[in-house]
Amino acid sequence: MAPWGTNATDAAPAPQHSIEASSPQDPAATSAPQDSILFEDVLERCCGTGRWQVMLIAYMSVMRLIFPTFSMSMMFVGASPPFKCADGFDLNATFASLPDDLPKCHPLGDNSSSCTRWAFDRSVYESTVVTEWNLVCGRKPMLSMLQSVLMLGGIAGSLLGGQLTDRFGRRPVFLPVMLLVIACSFSAALVGDYVSFVVIRGLTGFAMASMIASQYVLVTELSGCKHRAALTTVTFLPFSIGIILVAAASYGIRTRWLLQLAFAVPSLLFLPNFWLMPESPRWLVLKGRLDEALVILRQAAYWNRRKIPPDEEVLKLMEEARRGLLAREAALKGTNKSSAFQRVLDLVRTRHMCINTLASAYVSFAISGSYFGISFDMTQLSSSPHLAAALSGLVEIPSALVFLLMNRYGRRLTLCVSLFVPSVCMFLAFIKKDSTFWMILGLVAKLGVAIAFNIIGIYVSEFMPTQQRGLALGVLQTATRIGGAVSPFVVDLVSGLHELAPSAVFGTVVLLASLATLLLPETAGQPMPETVADVEEAYRRRKAASAPAGRQLSGISNAAMQRDDAL
């Protein structure tokens, strides 16, 4: 991906509007006062942040309790028990009845031929996808594909979901893909062939990514500036608990289809979203649907025990916030019409949007790749995979409190350190060959990467403008899925060179990601930008604030700087 050079007036599109939206000639769209209020001001004056947001976000976070049953379940659903080649032996031969010195991938006494029948040790796992479809030896890449296809399906969901949430709203996208997730979760337990299972995994990845794109944007936009970091980062806490529950369920149920059926039942908890999930009032204001936004703000004020101003005053506040949005947008682009392709271009059109997009995408790629690489490595290296998985989930729980560090030290520094520590742990593994030492390093690295995972979503939401926020999070999810799709193959292929070679690869990738965070802006305590113009203006303010005291830019030089920033 590379930036496209444009003029300042073409640097960002204006939003699509309903019939209530201002036309390009509408004075309200081009002459808003410079001190017009932001949506955060409207939210705070009307309902504040309180019980309504907490209860709603807590319920919506249940989906992250369930998602580990899809994304992390391959630790056990795809477990590879010990096996022997059974070619040339009785069809009823078992793993225990076969000689101990049998080869795994070749018939006894014939190293030039590939094995066609295997006997598996069923003392730990009664059945997995490996034992059902013989995903061993030359067919082992098919096992890696089962994890990768979930991530690859998520790429389509990330891109399409981001576009659809920006265009049609958060709720209309979330609900249909929610039903698709429920259908796929039950179907995965019932299918009996590899191809159908792959298709279901791909559809599940698509639906999960679309749900995340919708839910995370909505949670961010319902949170006030002061509590945004806390409310959004704690939504990740259920995921860590979900990993522990996956390990516990897998310990109790050792048959693949029964285990996946047990994983499917909790997905029914998604259904009350039809009645509980609201549309984003910020998005409604942006689209000019002020009456609908007013209804939601009234509901929020009731639950937060706040006295909302009269309807006329609230509508006036929302209209003022909207005029300010359109005015700032018109300062950078003179038209109010944009296509989906133009919104994609906006992510890289201006200099600082391009830097923010590319740097955050690479950081997301590195976080995801190392997260899944560490998770699966820990279960493979441990003599007790269920305990290793439970500990890896347990160590993630403190990462939900990262908002305390984010508020104290800022987003950028916290993210940088949380990535630097895992990179050091991965290289320290070369010092001593000891399974306990490796486990400790793995747990520390997992905590650091989990912290980074909790930060990156809220961080990107805070420096990306409202009009492109859903799309930007879709790009972030795409990079995350690519990292998750690549990691299984890195572990399988690179580990043949050296058992710690994957650690060296992931350590290098994460170290570079730690450095890439230094290119991103600090957003702690700052209002979220509404437009691309706000992003560029925020950079100019930061640059002016960091300039030496007494230094003043002339009108000509300031105009030149603005022109250069837009190119």
Solvent accessible surface area in square Angstrom, and as a share of the most:
residue,aa,sasa,rsa
1,M,148,0.66
2,A,60,0.47
3,P,79,0.50
4,W,120,0.42
5,G,70,0.67
6,T,23,0.13
7,N,99,0.51
8,A,37,0.29
9,T,84,0.49
10,D,63,0.33
11,A,0,0.00
12,A,1,0.00
13,P,1,0.01
14,A,0,0.00
15,P,5,0.03
16,Q,62,0.28
17,H,45,0.20
18,S,41,0.27
19,I,178,0.90
20,E,105,0.47
21,A,20,0.16
22,S,13,0.08
23,S,58,0.37
24,P,54,0.34
25,Q,148,0.66
26,D,38,0.20
27,P,95,0.60
28,A,29,0.23
29,A,2,0.01
30,T,80,0.47
31,S,79,0.51
32,A,16,0.13
33,P,63,0.40
34,Q,194,0.86
35,D,121,0.63
36,S,14,0.09
37,I,20,0.10
38,L,44,0.22
39,F,7,0.03
40,E,16,0.07
41,D,56,0.29
42,V,0,0.00
43,L,3,0.02
44,E,94,0.42
45,R,125,0.46
46,C,0,0.00
47,C,0,0.00
48,G,1,0.01
49,T,34,0.20
50,G,22,0.21
51,R,105,0.38
52,W,16,0.06
53,Q,0,0.00
54,V,76,0.44
55,M,91,0.41
56,L,17,0.09
57,I,4,0.02
58,A,60,0.46
59,Y,48,0.18
60,M,4,0.02
61,S,5,0.03
62,V,37,0.21
63,M,3,0.01
64,R,14,0.05
65,L,51,0.25
66,I,3,0.02
67,F,3,0.01
68,P,0,0.00
69,T,16,0.09
70,F,15,0.06
71,S,7,0.04
72,M,1,0.00
73,S,0,0.00
74,M,11,0.05
75,M,11,0.05
76,F,3,0.01
77,V,1,0.01
78,G,7,0.07
79,A,13,0.10
80,S,64,0.41
81,P,7,0.04
82,P,76,0.48
83,F,27,0.11
84,K,16,0.07
85,C,2,0.01
86,A,1,0.01
87,D,27,0.14
88,G,85,0.82
89,F,64,0.27
90,D,95,0.49
91,L,147,0.73
92,N,131,0.67
93,A,25,0.20
94,T,78,0.45
95,F,44,0.18
96,A,97,0.75
97,S,79,0.51
98,L,7,0.03
99,P,60,0.38
100,D,136,0.70
101,D,120,0.62
102,L,13,0.07
103,P,39,0.25
104,K,109,0.46
105,C,43,0.26
106,H,64,0.29
107,P,24,0.15
108,L,109,0.54
109,G,81,0.78
110,D,54,0.28
111,N,118,0.61
112,S,109,0.70
113,S,42,0.27
114,S,85,0.55
115,C,8,0.05
116,T,105,0.61
117,R,64,0.23
118,W,32,0.11
119,A,10,0.08
120,F,11,0.05
121,D,31,0.16
122,R,117,0.43
123,S,91,0.59
124,V,66,0.38
125,Y,19,0.07
126,E,88,0.40
127,S,19,0.12
128,T,1,0.01
129,V,0,0.00
130,V,0,0.00
131,T,13,0.07
132,E,65,0.29
133,W,27,0.10
134,N,49,0.25
135,L,1,0.01
136,V,5,0.03
137,C,33,0.20
138,G,73,0.70
139,R,94,0.34
140,K,93,0.39
141,P,72,0.45
142,M,56,0.25
143,L,27,0.13
144,S,6,0.04
145,M,72,0.32
146,L,0,0.00
147,Q,6,0.03
148,S,1,0.01
149,V,22,0.13
150,L,2,0.01
151,M,6,0.03
152,L,83,0.41
153,G,14,0.14
154,G,0,0.00
155,I,34,0.17
156,A,52,0.40
157,G,0,0.00
158,S,0,0.00
159,L,81,0.40
160,L,86,0.43
161,G,1,0.01
162,G,0,0.00
163,Q,33,0.14
164,L,56,0.28
165,T,0,0.00
166,D,10,0.05
167,R,105,0.38
168,F,109,0.45
169,G,0,0.00
170,R,1,0.00
171,R,70,0.26
172,P,70,0.44
173,V,11,0.06
174,F,2,0.01
175,L,16,0.08
176,P,78,0.49
177,V,17,0.10
178,M,0,0.00
179,L,82,0.41
180,L,54,0.27
181,V,0,0.00
182,I,19,0.10
183,A,55,0.43
184,C,7,0.04
185,S,5,0.03
186,F,59,0.24
187,S,40,0.26
188,A,10,0.08
189,A,3,0.02
190,L,133,0.66
191,V,30,0.17
192,G,61,0.59
193,D,67,0.35
194,Y,34,0.13
195,V,105,0.60
196,S,40,0.26
197,F,0,0.00
198,V,29,0.17
199,V,82,0.47
200,I,18,0.09
201,R,9,0.03
202,G,13,0.13
203,L,80,0.40
204,T,4,0.02
205,G,1,0.01
206,F,49,0.20
207,A,0,0.00
208,M,10,0.04
209,A,0,0.00
210,S,2,0.01
211,M,0,0.00
212,I,16,0.08
213,A,1,0.00
214,S,0,0.00
215,Q,1,0.00
216,Y,9,0.03
217,V,0,0.00
218,L,0,0.00
219,V,1,0.00
220,T,0,0.00
221,E,1,0.00
222,L,0,0.00
223,S,1,0.01
224,G,9,0.09
225,C,38,0.23
226,K,169,0.72
227,H,75,0.33
228,R,1,0.01
229,A,1,0.01
230,A,25,0.20
231,L,20,0.10
232,T,0,0.00
233,T,0,0.00
234,V,54,0.31
235,T,2,0.01
236,F,28,0.11
237,L,58,0.29
238,P,26,0.16
239,F,37,0.15
240,S,4,0.03
241,I,67,0.34
242,G,1,0.01
243,I,0,0.00
244,I,47,0.24
245,L,95,0.47
246,V,1,0.01
247,A,3,0.02
248,A,61,0.47
249,A,30,0.24
250,S,2,0.01
251,Y,140,0.53
252,G,61,0.58
253,I,55,0.28
254,R,68,0.25
255,T,30,0.17
256,R,7,0.03
257,W,112,0.39
258,L,76,0.38
259,L,7,0.03
260,Q,12,0.05
261,L,60,0.30
262,A,39,0.30
263,F,13,0.05
264,A,0,0.00
265,V,81,0.47
266,P,49,0.31
267,S,0,0.00
268,L,81,0.40
269,L,94,0.47
270,F,3,0.01
271,L,64,0.32
272,P,49,0.31
273,N,4,0.02
274,F,69,0.29
275,W,199,0.70
276,L,95,0.47
277,M,5,0.02
278,P,16,0.10
279,E,20,0.09
280,S,0,0.00
281,P,0,0.00
282,R,6,0.02
283,W,6,0.02
284,L,1,0.01
285,V,6,0.04
286,L,8,0.04
287,K,15,0.07
288,G,2,0.02
289,R,77,0.28
290,L,23,0.12
291,D,93,0.48
292,E,78,0.35
293,A,0,0.00
294,L,9,0.04
295,V,89,0.51
296,I,20,0.10
297,L,1,0.00
298,R,99,0.36
299,Q,90,0.40
300,A,0,0.00
301,A,3,0.02
302,Y,164,0.62
303,W,100,0.35
304,N,20,0.10
305,R,193,0.71
306,R,97,0.36
307,K,194,0.82
308,I,38,0.19
309,P,25,0.15
310,P,86,0.54
311,D,50,0.26
312,E,130,0.58
313,E,83,0.37
314,V,0,0.00
315,L,54,0.27
316,K,142,0.60
317,L,13,0.07
318,M,0,0.00
319,E,48,0.22
320,E,39,0.17
321,A,7,0.06
322,R,5,0.02
323,R,69,0.25
324,G,1,0.01
325,L,6,0.03
326,L,1,0.00
327,A,19,0.15
328,R,56,0.20
329,E,1,0.00
330,A,30,0.23
331,A,85,0.66
332,L,17,0.08
333,K,13,0.06
334,G,68,0.65
335,T,48,0.28
336,N,18,0.09
337,K,147,0.62
338,S,5,0.04
339,S,53,0.34
340,A,45,0.35
341,F,135,0.56
342,Q,54,0.24
343,R,12,0.04
344,V,55,0.31
345,L,22,0.11
346,D,0,0.00
347,L,5,0.02
348,V,1,0.01
349,R,18,0.07
350,T,0,0.00
351,R,117,0.43
352,H,16,0.07
353,M,0,0.00
354,C,10,0.06
355,I,58,0.30
356,N,7,0.03
357,T,5,0.03
358,L,67,0.34
359,A,9,0.07
360,S,6,0.04
361,A,22,0.17
362,Y,72,0.27
363,V,0,0.00
364,S,2,0.01
365,F,58,0.24
366,A,1,0.01
367,I,0,0.00
368,S,0,0.00
369,G,6,0.06
370,S,1,0.01
371,Y,5,0.02
372,F,12,0.05
373,G,2,0.02
374,I,15,0.08
375,S,1,0.01
376,F,30,0.13
377,D,32,0.17
378,M,10,0.04
379,T,13,0.07
380,Q,120,0.53
381,L,97,0.48
382,S,25,0.16
383,S,122,0.79
384,S,45,0.29
385,P,30,0.19
386,H,18,0.08
387,L,102,0.51
388,A,1,0.01
389,A,0,0.00
390,A,26,0.20
391,L,60,0.30
392,S,2,0.02
393,G,0,0.00
394,L,96,0.48
395,V,33,0.19
396,E,7,0.03
397,I,54,0.28
398,P,72,0.45
399,S,3,0.02
400,A,3,0.02
401,L,100,0.50
402,V,3,0.02
403,F,33,0.14
404,L,104,0.52
405,L,79,0.39
406,M,0,0.00
407,N,81,0.41
408,R,184,0.67
409,Y,115,0.44
410,G,7,0.07
411,R,5,0.02
412,R,84,0.31
413,L,93,0.46
414,T,11,0.06
415,L,0,0.00
416,C,20,0.12
417,V,76,0.44
418,S,9,0.06
419,L,0,0.00
420,F,100,0.42
421,V,57,0.32
422,P,0,0.00
423,S,2,0.01
424,V,58,0.33
425,C,10,0.06
426,M,12,0.05
427,F,82,0.34
428,L,66,0.33
429,A,9,0.07
430,F,96,0.40
431,I,126,0.64
432,K,113,0.48
433,K,159,0.67
434,D,50,0.26
435,S,77,0.50
436,T,90,0.52
437,F,55,0.23
438,W,31,0.11
439,M,42,0.19
440,I,97,0.49
441,L,19,0.09
442,G,11,0.11
443,L,33,0.16
444,V,62,0.36
445,A,3,0.02
446,K,0,0.00
447,L,49,0.24
448,G,6,0.06
449,V,0,0.00
450,A,4,0.03
451,I,29,0.15
452,A,0,0.00
453,F,45,0.19
454,N,8,0.04
455,I,0,0.00
456,I,4,0.02
457,G,7,0.06
458,I,0,0.00
459,Y,0,0.00
460,V,1,0.01
461,S,0,0.00
462,E,4,0.02
463,F,8,0.03
464,M,2,0.01
465,P,0,0.00
466,T,2,0.01
467,Q,9,0.04
468,Q,0,0.00
469,R,0,0.00
470,G,0,0.00
471,L,3,0.02
472,A,4,0.03
473,L,5,0.03
474,G,0,0.00
475,V,23,0.13
476,L,10,0.05
477,Q,24,0.11
478,T,16,0.09
479,A,11,0.08
480,T,8,0.05
481,R,17,0.06
482,I,70,0.36
483,G,1,0.01
484,G,0,0.00
485,A,8,0.06
486,V,64,0.37
487,S,2,0.01
488,P,20,0.12
489,F,57,0.24
490,V,23,0.13
491,V,13,0.08
492,D,47,0.24
493,L,129,0.64
494,V,33,0.19
495,S,45,0.29
496,G,70,0.67
497,L,152,0.76
498,H,92,0.41
499,E,88,0.39
500,L,15,0.08
501,A,15,0.12
502,P,3,0.02
503,S,23,0.15
504,A,32,0.25
505,V,58,0.33
506,F,13,0.06
507,G,0,0.00
508,T,64,0.37
509,V,36,0.21
510,V,1,0.00
511,L,59,0.29
512,L,93,0.46
513,A,0,0.00
514,S,2,0.01
515,L,101,0.50
516,A,15,0.12
517,T,0,0.00
518,L,99,0.49
519,L,114,0.57
520,L,2,0.01
521,P,15,0.09
522,E,56,0.25
523,T,8,0.05
524,A,31,0.24
525,G,60,0.57
526,Q,97,0.43
527,P,58,0.36
528,M,3,0.01
529,P,18,0.11
530,E,9,0.04
531,T,0,0.00
532,V,1,0.01
533,A,13,0.10
534,D,21,0.11
535,V,10,0.06
536,E,2,0.01
537,E,69,0.31
538,A,23,0.18
539,Y,46,0.18
540,R,35,0.13
541,R,137,0.50
542,R,96,0.35
543,K,89,0.38
544,A,68,0.52
545,A,89,0.69
546,S,90,0.58
547,A,36,0.28
548,P,89,0.56
549,A,109,0.85
550,G,72,0.69
551,R,149,0.54
552,Q,155,0.69
553,L,83,0.41
554,S,67,0.43
555,G,62,0.59
556,I,151,0.77
557,S,44,0.28
558,N,52,0.27
559,A,54,0.42
560,A,30,0.24
561,M,30,0.13
562,Q,69,0.31
563,R,131,0.48
564,D,80,0.41
565,D,2,0.01
566,A,4,0.03
567,L,98,0.49
